Amino acid sequence: MNQEHDQLFHGFLDGTLNQGELGKLNKILKESPAAADQFAEIALLHGSLHSGFRSGALATKHTHAVANIPGRKPILPSSKTLLPWAMAAAAAVVAIVALRDPETGITTSPVAEVEKHNTGFAILTHSVNSIWSGTTPAEGDLLPQGLLELKSGLAQIEFFSGVSLVLEGDAALEIISPDEMRLLRGKLRAHVPRPAIGFQIHTPQGTALDLGTEFALDVSHNDSELHVIDGEVEWHEESEPDILLTKGQALQLTGKENSRIEAKPERFTGPDQLARKIAAYQTDRFTDWQQDSRATENHPELLAYFPMDQLQDWDRELPSKAGKILPGAIVGAKVVEGRWPQKEALDFSPNGSRVRVHIPGRHQALTYSTWAKIDSLDRQYNALFLTDNYGLGEPHWQIREDGRLFFSVGLGKGKLHHIFHSPVIWDYTKSEQWLHLVTTYDVGTRTCVHYLNGEEISRESAPGEKGVGALVIGNAQIGNWGLPTREEPEFAVRNLNGRLDEFTIYKSALTPEEIKSLYLSGKP
């Protein structure tokens, strides 16, 4: 291989090339198909090694490829002999073109995409009144190996093997694998379908080996019980004969002499009871939110309030609960279920979706607040709330493709604004979660503060030359940006791929305490 090409290829994949070197690499890939094929092969192996060695899988599966790395020899077969998936990936590699973003002024370069990976053996699918100690998972979170302590409430956990269990606090469990766990204390009821037969739950007294299909455990330090609700379970205890239990049978486990008792499934919360409790909990939370929503309407600093409540599929107006603000015009967005089954939200995924609004006045501070359930961040910028244009004092609130909140204020033609980024607030593991997003900006101090789920995550002040006299909104859009001109139909594609629920704007920078209260009152 050409040594210069080799250095450029690996430099790009390591992220060490400067702009001049990026331009040279771009030229090589455009002019040499052979170099492009070689780059594709190296990028494929680079991505595989990066992800595979973290899990240990490639340590045994690709030792022949690894051995070739130090000498910089050809590290995969020629493109003619690549597997079909590798050929498809190689064909997808495009020339590296440096792009200068017109809004941020940042130069970026696209890279070959590496397949995403998840980590975990189970999913937290539902919870009711749950209080956790230590690790605090949210609904939809993947659960890896390790300890979980549920101090109170209920939680439903579904293992990738197919096992579904309902855990009752106070309880502690350790996830070991998709087919194995340890219950240290507390109560659970497990359903084990045929593909998951052989699921094991270890306890301080012994191990329950499920042979299908439903059983329950109540583990305490002194007196534990195993109940078979349906099917069969084997009980294994060190130095003791195995015991086979069938439907309706149970064991009382004292640590000395076990005794058979009658199974009592009513003592354990099952999926049906959990569903009823979830429905009752959601109804109570929705009723509480309705009361808090009426209080929001009377907030002295309220500028605009779109609760997204009581919408119908055919509604094309978004009612406003702030006296001077007219209803918004819904374009393309679909009415869907919101944070509760009784409440609506708007899905901005369809192309061109947006809500057109008009917010008058000049303001010395603003607070933006909304609930978002994001499916993906497949735009470079994903709109939350943007003014139609980007003139002096006009604010833009959006999410970068890398998952960071992005806030900026226009400084007028030819002047580069200051960008206020948050840390990453979203990745694909949060696609099933409602997130409470808040950003405040104060003109006098030029300070922007980002919040996630009631907690401050970043605070930054812009330099003095990046300040403005006032914030001005005027015509704006929720969930998108850009309108075609009369002569040119093109516009920026920034519609959010996801749902927004309850959008609020205040004409002051709310305090951390007020924002925490907003989160708690609106939390589903």
N, C-alpha and C positions, 0 to 999 in steps of 0.2 A: 504493500500500500504506500502511496505517496505520504511521506512523513508530515508535510505541512497539512495535508487533508486530515490525517490522523489526529494531529494536535487540535485542529479547529473543531472536528467532530466531538472529541471528548471534552474540549473546553466549553462547547455549547451545552452539552449535557450536564456538565458540572456547574454551569452558570458563571463562568469566569471570563467570558469574552467581552471586549469593549466594543464600542460602536464601529470602529474601523474593521475589526476582525469579523463582526457580524456581517458587514457589507461584503467582505471578501468571501465568506462562507456562502452568502446568498448568491453571489456571482458563480461560484463553483457549482452549486446545485442546479442552477438554471442552465449552465452550459454543458454539464457532463452527466448523462443518464447513469453511467457506471458509478460515478461518485454518489449520486442520489440513492442508488440501490445499496451501496456500501453503508451510507449514513443510516438508511432505514434498518439495515440488519443490526448495526451497533445500537441504535435507539431501542429496538425491540429487546435485545439482550439486557441493555441498561435498565429498562423498565422492569423486566422479569427478575433480574438480580435484586433490584431495589426492593421489590415487594416480596419475592420468594424467600430470600435469606432471612427476612424478619420472622417468617413462620417456620423456617427450617426445611421447607419442602424442597428447595433447589439444592440443598447441600448433598442430597443423595441422587436427585434426578438429573442434574446437569453438571456433574463433575468433569465431564469431557470438555464442556464449554469453558468452565472456570479455569481449567489448566492452560487454556490458550491465551488468557488475558495478559500475563506479564510480558510476553514477547511481542505483543501487538500483532499477532498473526491473524489471518481471517478467522473470525470467531463464530461464524455460522456457515452452513453450506451455501453455495452460490444461490442466487435468487431463483434459478431454474428448479432447484430441488427443495425449496422452502415448502413447509406445510401450507395448505390453503389459507389458514388463518393468518399465517405470517405474510403470505403474498398479499392478502387484502390489506394488512396493516402497512406493508411497504408501499403499496400503491397509494395509500392515504397520505403519505408524507409529502408536504408541499414545500416550495421554496420559502426560506426564512426572510420575510420582508419586514423591516423595521417600520413601526407605525407610530405616528405622533398623534395622540388623542387631542382633538380640538378643544375639549372642555377643560382637561386637566393639564395639558402640556407635557404629559408623561410619555416617554418613548417605550414601547413594549414590543416583544416579538413572540409570535405564537410558537408553541412547542408540540411535539408529538404527544398525544394523550396517552396516559397510562391507565390501565383498568383500575377502577376503585376497588378497595377491599374493606370489609367490615370485620369487626372483632366482637365475638360473643357466642354464647351457646343457647341463649334464650331471649325472650322479649317481655318487658312489662307491658301488658296489654290494657289493664284497667286497675284503678285504685279508688278507694272511697275513704275519705277522712284519714288518709295515711300520714303518719309521722315517722320518719326514718331517723336512725342514729348512724352517724358516719356518712357513708355513701348515700346520696339522695337521688334515686333515679326518677325520671319523669315518664309518664305514659308514652309508649313508643320507643323508649330507650332499649338498646341492646345490652344484655347482661353478660359480662365475661366471667371467667373464673374468679372466685372470691366470696367474701362474706357479705351478707345483707342482713341488716337488723331492722325489723319493722316494729317500732315501739307500740303503735296502736293503729287501728283501722284495718282495712282489707286490701289485699293485692292479688291480682290474677297474673300468673306467670306462665308463659307458653314456651316449652323447650323445642328446639329445632327437630328433635326426634318425633315430636307430635304430642308429647305429654302436656296436659294442661292442669294446673293446680291452683287452688285458692288458699292463700295464706292468711291467717288471722293473727294480728298482733296481740300481745307481745310475743314475737317470734324471732328466731335467728336461723338462717340457713346458709350453707356454703355450696355454691355451684361448682361442680367438678368437671362435667362434660355434658354433652347433649343427652346422655343416657344415665347420668349418675349425679347425685347430690347428697348433702349431709344436712339433716335437721337437728340442730343443737337444742332448740327449745321451741315450744309453741304448737299450734294446731294447723294442719293442712288437710285438704281433701284433693285427691289426684285422680284424674281420668287418663287411662292409658289405652290408646287404640291399638289394634293389632300390629301395625308397623313398629310400634314402640315397646312391644312386649320384651321384658328383660330389664326394664328400668329399675334402678336400685336407689333406695333411700337408706343411708346409714344413719343410725342414732347412737347415743351413748350405750344403749343396751344391746344393739345388734343391727342387722340389716334386713329390710323388707325387699324381696325380689318379686316384682309384679309379673304375673302370668296372664293379665287382662281381667277386668277392665277398669274397676274403680275401687279405691280403698282410702282410708283416712288414718292419720296418726295424731296422737296427742302426746307430746314429749315434755316431761318435767324431769327434774334431777332424781326424784325419789320414786315416782309412780307414773309409768307411761302406758299407752294403750294403742293397739293396732286393730282397726275395724275393716272388715271386707264387706263392701257395699254390693259389689257385683263381681263375678268372675273368681279368680284364684290368686292367692299370694303365698309365697314361701317365706317363712321367718327363719333367718340364720343367726345363730348365736354361738360365740366361741365356746368350744368344748361341750356343746350340747347338740342333740339330734335336731335335724331340720324339722320344722313343723309346717304342714300344708293347711291353709285356711281357705274355706270356700264361702260363698255368699251367705251373709247372715251370721258368720262366726267372727269372734274377736278374741284378742289376747290381752290380759292385764300383765304388764311387765314390771316386776318389782325389783329386779336385779338379784333376787334369791330364787324364788320359785314362781314360775309363770302359771297363770290360771286362765282357763277358758271362760269367756263371758259372752253375752249376747251383743251383737253389733247394734249400735244406735246411730244411724246416719243423721238423724235430726240434730245431733249435737254439733255437726260440722256444717259450715256454710258451703253450699254447692253453687254451681253456675246459675241456676234459676233464682236462688235467693240473692246472689250477688247482683244479677241483672235488675231485680226489683229495688235493691238498695241503691244501685247507681241511678236508676230512674228517679227515685225519691230525692236523692241528693241533688241531681241536676235541676229538678223542679224547685227545690229550696234555694239553690244558688241563683237560678234565674229570677225568682221572686225578689231576692235580696238585691240583685242588680237593677231590677226595675225601680226599686225605691231609690237606690243610689243615682240612677240615671236622672230621675226627677230633680235630685239635688244638684246634679251637674248643670242642668238647664238654668239654674238660678245662681251659678257661680259668678261672682262680680267681675272676674277677669276673662270670662268666656267670650271668644270671638266667633267661632264657628263650631257647630256640633251636629254630626251626622251619626245618630245611634244605629242606623241600619236595622231598625226594628219594624215588624209588621209589613214587610215588603211582599209583593206578589210577583209571580213570574213575568207578568206583562207590564209591571211598573217600569216606566222609563224616566221617572223623576225620583231623586233621592231626597226625602224630606229633611229639612234643617230644623233643629230645635233652638237655634239662636235667632232672636227676634228680627235682626236687620239683614240676615243672610237668606237669600232666596234658595229654593231647592236646586240641587245639582241635576244635570242632565246625564243620564246613564247611557253610554254608547258601547254596545257590544258585550259588556260585562253581564254575567248570568247571576240570578238570585239563587243562592245555595244555602245549605245549613250553616249556621254560625257556631258560636262557642257552646251553645246548648241546642238540643233538638227543637226547642220552642222558639228559637231566634234565627234570624236570617243574617247572611253576609253577602258580599259580592265577590265573584270569581273573575279575576282579570286575565285569565289564561287565553281566552279567544283573541286572535289577532286584532289589533286596533282598539281593544277594550280600554275604557277610561270613564271617569266622571268629570264633566266640565262644571266648574264652579267659578263664582266671582266673589272675592273677599276684598272689600274696599278699605281705604285708610292707610295711614303711615304709622308705624309702630316702633317703639323703642326696645321691644323684646317680644319673643314668640316662644311658645311651647307646642310642639307637635306630638300627638299621642295616638297610637292605633294598636289594634291586635292583628297579627299577621300569621297565617298558616301557609308556609311557602313550600311549593312542590319542587322547584328547582330554580337556580340562578343561571339561566342560560343566555342572558344578555351581558354585555360588558357593564352596563348600568341598568339597574332594575328599579323602576320608579315607585316611590311612595307618594310624594307630593311635589310637583314642580310648577313654577309659573310658566305661562305660555312662552315667554321670551326669557332673556337672561340679562336684563339691563341693570342699571345702578340700583342696588339695594334689594334686588329680587333673589329670594332664597330658593335653593334646590335641596330636596331631601330624598335620598335614594340608597340603594344597597349595591355595593360593588360585586362583581362576579366571584370574588374571593371570600365573600361573606361578611365584609365590613360595612357598617353604616357610613354614609358619606353625606356631609353637609357642607354647603358653600353658599356664599353670597356674591352676586354679581357686582363688579366694580366699574362697569361701563366699558365701552368699546376700547379694545386694545390693551386693557389692563388685566393681568393675571390674578385671579382670586386666591384666597387661602383655603386649603382643603382641610376639613376637620374629619379625620377618620376615627372610628372606634376600633377596638379589637374585633376579631371574628365573632359574629353573633349567630351565624347559621352555617351548617354544613348538611350534607345529605342525610345524616343520621337524625336530624331534627324535622324531617319532612312531615311527620304526623303530629307535630306539636304546635299549639297556639303560643306565640311569643308576644309579650307586651313590649313595644318599641316606643321610646320617648327620646326626643332631642329638644334641648332648650338653647336659645341664643340671646345674648344681651348685647345691645348695640354699644352702650357706654363702656363696657369692659372688653368688648370684642371676644367674649367667652362663650364657647360652645360646650355643652355637657351632653353625653350620650348615656342612656339608661337601657338596661335589659332586665325584664321581669322585676321591676321595682328597685334594682340596684344600680348605682352609678358605676359605669365601666370605663369612662374616660372624661377628662376635663382639660381644655386647652384654650389659650388666649392667642389671638392673631396679633402680628406686629401692628404698630400704630398706623403704618401706611396702608394697611389692608382694611381699615375701618370705613363705615358709611354713616351718613347722618340719620337714616331711618330705614326700616324694612318695609317693602312695598310688595303686595301680592297681586291684586287685580285679577285678571283672568288666569285661571290655573287649572290643573288637572290632577285628580287622584288616580294613582295607578298607572300613569303613562306620561309621555311628553312628546311634543312635536305635532304640528299641524301642517299639511301641505299648503304651499302657496298657490295662488290662482294659476300661475304659469307652470309650476313644477309639483307633481303629485307625490314626490318622495318625502319621507319624514323619518326621524329616528325611531327605531323599534326598541322601546323600553318598557312595554307593558309587563307588569309583574306576573310571573307564572305562579299564581297562588291566590289566596283569599285575604281580604281585609274586612275587619269587623270593628265597628264603632270608631269613627275617625273624629278627633277633637283638636281644635286649635285654641290656645289661650293667648291673650295679648300681654303676657308677662312670662318671666322665666320662673316656673314653679319650683318650689324647694324640694330637696330630696325627700322630706317627710311627706309632702303632698303627693309626690309621684309614687312613693311606696303605698300610700293609701289608695291611689287610683288602681294600682296593680292588685291589691288585696280585694278591693270591691268588685273588680271585673274578672278575677281569676276563675276559670271554668272548673 
